[in-house]
């Protein structure tokens, strides 16, 4: 455990990373940040503070009709 200060934040942009697979499926992925903390008294070699994040991945899948199982 290390000492950390939780920081409030505003989301200014959440972009999707979009991947088209060779079978025509489209994957849309993005991380959603839930918590940001600055580690107290810890710094990178260049002097920047170190941050810790709690993130959740969000995924969407668009599958072509021809790949869907028919009942």
N, C-alpha and C positions, 0 to 999 in steps of 0.2 A: 504494500500500500504506500502511496505517496500523497502528499498534500496537494490539493488542487482547488482552484477557484472556478465554480461553474459560472459560465457567461451566458447572458441573454443574447438572443440574436434574432434578426429578421431575415426571412428568406427573400432574396432579391431575384433569384432565377433557379429553376430546377429543370435541367435539360435531360432528354432521353438520349441514350446511346442506342442506335438502331442498326440491327444486323439482318441482312437478307441471306438466308441459307440456300444452298444449291437446290433444295427441293421446293423452293418458293415460300417457305415459312419465314415470317418476319418476327424477330425477337426485339422487344423494346425493354430496355433496362435502365434503372436509375437508382442511385442511393438517396435515401431520405434521412437527413440528419435530425436526430431527436435531442441530442445533448452535446454541448461543447464545454470543455474545461481547459484551463491553462494550468500547467503543472507549476507549482510554486517553487522558485529557486532553481529551476532547471532550464538550460539554454543549449542551443545547437552551437557548434564551433564558430559560426558566423555571428553569434550574439542574439539570434532570434529566439523567442520563447518557444517552449514545446507545448503543443496542444494535444488533447485526447478527445476522441469523438465516439459517440454512440450512433451507429447508423443502421438502418434497415433497408434491405434491397427490395425494390418493387419491380415486378416483371409482368409484361403482357406478351401474349403469343397470338399471332394471327396465322392460322393454318389454312392453306388452300382447300377448297371444298373436295377436290379429288383425293386428298389424303385422309379425310374424315371417314370413320367407319360407319357404314350404313346398317341399320337394324334389320 
